[in-house]
Every structure is written in C-alpha cells, then in structure tokens.
C-alpha cells in the first residue's frame, strides 16, 4: 500500500513541478509528446513526474531512527505555522 501511495504522491508532486517549470519557462507547454495516446499521459507530465521522483528519492534513503529529530521539529513547526496562517487569513479577510 505504501508503494501505491508514494506513486500517487509522486504524481501529484510531478504536477507541482510542472506548475513551477511552467511559471519559469512557458516553453514547457510546448514539449512534443513522444508517448502513445493509450498511455494516458504525455511526455511533459512524465518528465515532471520523473524529476520529482529523482529529487525526492534521496529522502527515502535514511533510516527512520536517524531522522526522528526532523519529525520532532515538524511536530512543533507545523501546528505553529497552521495557527499563524489561520490568524493571517482571518485578518486578511477582515473578519
């Protein structure tokens, strides 16, 4: 199940990479498609998926007990950032 979930997350990450590349270089939209229509994807999307996978692959290497301090920092940072973002959005909406 974890492998399937990682694939889904990698595909979503590839969409984010596509958006970032498109914002920097509009020519990303014009990459010619070399994949067959039956594949359900195109060359641009697959390249973005592969770039995300390649960038995120090193994060899978360390063992969990070696990066446990990152999870401790995340447990402090994420709720704090969420509360700050919530307050910011309330103030920005004037309400």
Rosetta silent file (secondary structure, phi, psi, omega in degrees, C-alpha in Angstrom):
SEQUENCE: XXXXXXXXXXXXXXXXXXXXXXXXXXXXXXXXXXXXXXXXXXXXXXXXXXXXXXXXXXXXXXXXXXXXXXXXXXXXXXXXXXXXXXXXXXXXXXX
SCORE:     score description
SCORE:     0.000 S_00000001
   1 L     0.000  -38.033 -179.265    0.000    0.000    0.000 S_00000001
   2 H   -63.509  -36.835  179.105    2.847    2.397    0.788 S_00000001
   3 H   -65.607  -40.053  178.463    4.308    1.944   -2.697 S_00000001
   4 H   -65.988  -44.106 -179.913    0.977    2.812   -4.299 S_00000001
   5 H   -63.899  -39.237  177.269    0.576    5.842   -2.067 S_00000001
   6 H   -62.765  -38.685  177.645    4.104    7.006   -2.892 S_00000001
   7 H   -63.516  -41.558  177.697    3.255    6.717   -6.591 S_00000001
   8 H   -64.212  -46.120  179.640    0.136    8.839   -6.127 S_00000001
   9 H   -63.710  -37.765  178.596    2.059   11.428   -4.142 S_00000001
  10 H   -66.112  -36.396  177.931    4.830   11.442   -6.754 S_00000001
  11 H   -67.080  -41.244  176.368    2.289   12.073   -9.494 S_00000001
  12 H   -64.770  -41.313  176.219    0.830   14.992   -7.525 S_00000001
  13 H   -62.160  -36.988  176.214    4.371   16.247   -6.901 S_00000001
  14 H   -62.667  -36.433  175.900    5.024   15.991  -10.632 S_00000001
  15 H   -64.234  -37.588  176.818    2.034   18.263  -11.209 S_00000001
  16 H   -66.677  -41.413  177.053    3.595   20.766   -8.813 S_00000001
  17 H   -61.274  -41.472  178.415    6.917   20.526  -10.669 S_00000001
  18 H   -60.189  -43.117  179.348    5.040   21.132  -13.926 S_00000001
  19 H   -64.188  -42.331  179.134    3.444   24.260  -12.467 S_00000001
  20 H   -65.426  -44.554  179.705    6.807   25.549  -11.222 S_00000001
  21 H   -65.072  -38.956  179.777    8.539   24.873  -14.533 S_00000001
  22 H   -65.800  -34.224  178.668    5.679   26.450  -16.459 S_00000001
  23 H   -71.788  -25.391  178.409    5.911   29.596  -14.324 S_00000001
  24 H   -89.766  -41.353 -177.783    9.638   29.875  -15.113 S_00000001
  25 L  -133.281  110.057  179.757    9.617   28.745  -18.746 S_00000001
  26 H   -65.961  -19.899 -178.984    6.436   28.932  -20.780 S_00000001
  27 H   -67.997  -10.609  177.133    8.062   26.700  -23.390 S_00000001
  28 H   -59.596  -32.073  179.695    7.423   23.726  -21.075 S_00000001
  29 H   -66.182  -21.488 -174.212    3.905   23.664  -22.530 S_00000001
  30 H   -99.785   16.036  176.602    5.360   23.055  -25.993 S_00000001
  31 L   -66.598  124.437 -178.438    7.309   19.855  -25.255 S_00000001
  32 L   -67.382  143.214 -178.600    6.370   17.464  -28.062 S_00000001
  33 L   -84.348  120.581  177.786    4.565   14.304  -26.996 S_00000001
  34 L  -106.900    1.852 -179.254    6.519   11.144  -27.769 S_00000001
  35 L   -97.832  150.525  178.856    4.261    8.771  -25.850 S_00000001
  36 L   -69.288  153.564  179.346    1.295    6.951  -27.378 S_00000001
  37 H   -60.047  -30.741 -177.890   -2.207    8.239  -26.620 S_00000001
  38 H   -70.368  -11.141 -179.430   -3.052    4.907  -24.976 S_00000001
  39 H   -73.028  -20.918  179.307   -0.501    5.579  -22.202 S_00000001
  40 L    81.561    5.916  178.170   -2.855    8.069  -20.540 S_00000001
  41 L  -143.712 -177.398  175.342   -0.106   10.660  -20.118 S_00000001
  42 L  -133.808  172.703 -174.827    2.198   12.783  -22.197 S_00000001
  43 H   -62.066  -42.171 -179.047    5.923   13.417  -22.321 S_00000001
  44 H   -59.224  -49.165 -178.795    5.718   16.712  -20.410 S_00000001
  45 H   -65.374  -38.859 -179.390    3.815   15.201  -17.479 S_00000001
  46 H   -68.322  -38.362  177.864    6.027   12.122  -17.368 S_00000001
  47 H   -64.810  -41.011  178.149    9.224   14.209  -17.365 S_00000001
  48 H   -65.078  -40.576  175.092    7.842   16.324  -14.495 S_00000001
  49 H   -60.096  -45.766 -178.480    6.903   13.141  -12.585 S_00000001
  50 H   -64.832  -39.423  177.629   10.398   11.748  -13.168 S_00000001
  51 H   -62.582  -44.368  177.878   12.053   15.000  -11.986 S_00000001
  52 H   -62.584  -44.313  179.845   10.001   14.958   -8.779 S_00000001
  53 H   -60.734  -42.910 -178.519   10.793   11.278   -8.236 S_00000001
  54 H   -65.379  -39.941  179.718   14.506   11.910   -8.814 S_00000001
  55 H   -71.050  -37.458 -176.512   14.577   14.846   -6.402 S_00000001
  56 H   -84.916  -13.802 -177.254   12.589   13.033   -3.685 S_00000001
  57 H   -57.728  -42.993  178.740   14.438    9.718   -3.960 S_00000001
  58 H   -60.833  -23.669  179.081   17.294   10.673   -1.567 S_00000001
  59 H   -70.273  -17.257  179.658   14.714   11.371    1.153 S_00000001
  60 H   -85.427  -12.786 -173.695   13.821    7.658    1.152 S_00000001
  61 L   -73.930  -47.232 -175.208   17.353    6.518    1.938 S_00000001
  62 L   -65.824  147.008  177.914   17.880    7.446    5.631 S_00000001
  63 L   -74.362  152.372 -174.641   16.515    5.106    8.273 S_00000001
  64 H   -58.830  -40.951 -176.654   13.624    6.381   10.395 S_00000001
  65 H   -69.071  -18.809  179.172   15.521    6.411   13.676 S_00000001
  66 H   -82.810  -20.067 -178.750   18.198    8.628   12.132 S_00000001
  67 L  -114.551   19.518 -177.091   15.738   11.349   11.114 S_00000001
  68 H   -63.218  -26.835  179.267   13.450   11.272   14.129 S_00000001
  69 H   -69.681  -27.894  174.797   14.571   14.774   15.140 S_00000001
  70 H   -64.729  -38.467  178.066   13.134   16.117   11.890 S_00000001
  71 H   -68.929  -33.058  175.539    9.748   14.735   12.926 S_00000001
  72 H   -64.715  -44.970  178.103   10.114   16.405   16.336 S_00000001
  73 H   -63.702  -39.894  179.095   10.802   19.735   14.630 S_00000001
  74 H   -64.752  -37.740 -179.682    7.865   19.167   12.291 S_00000001
  75 H   -64.233  -26.035  177.282    5.574   18.417   15.243 S_00000001
  76 H   -88.484  -44.479 -173.327    6.410   21.868   16.624 S_00000001
  77 H   -71.664  -44.157 -173.015    6.594   23.808   13.361 S_00000001
  78 H   -62.521  -50.022  178.515    3.516   22.521   11.513 S_00000001
  79 H   -64.483  -37.287  178.491    0.837   23.397   14.123 S_00000001
  80 H   -62.910  -46.780  178.646    2.505   26.755   14.785 S_00000001
  81 H   -63.491  -38.170  178.358    2.583   27.570   11.080 S_00000001
  82 H   -62.967  -43.411  178.960   -1.030   26.438   10.725 S_00000001
  83 H   -66.012  -43.078  178.561   -2.197   28.725   13.531 S_00000001
  84 H   -62.503  -42.616  178.721   -0.200   31.650   12.140 S_00000001
  85 H   -65.460  -39.229  177.891   -1.652   31.076    8.674 S_00000001
  86 H   -61.959  -47.727  179.234   -5.170   30.836   10.117 S_00000001
  87 H   -62.487  -42.751  178.747   -4.774   34.131   12.012 S_00000001
  88 H   -59.219  -43.842 -177.828   -3.284   35.775    8.915 S_00000001
  89 H   -68.144  -35.406  176.866   -6.213   34.661    6.766 S_00000001
  90 H   -64.982  -45.303  179.559   -8.760   35.941    9.315 S_00000001
  91 H   -65.257  -43.015 -179.587   -7.006   39.332    9.456 S_00000001
  92 H   -63.576  -34.967  179.254   -6.681   39.468    5.653 S_00000001
  93 L   -83.524   -3.670 -179.532  -10.402   38.711    5.241 S_00000001
  94 L    56.688   48.491 -178.818  -11.231   41.390    7.844 S_00000001
  95 L  -164.945    0.000    0.000  -13.380   39.094    9.786 S_00000001
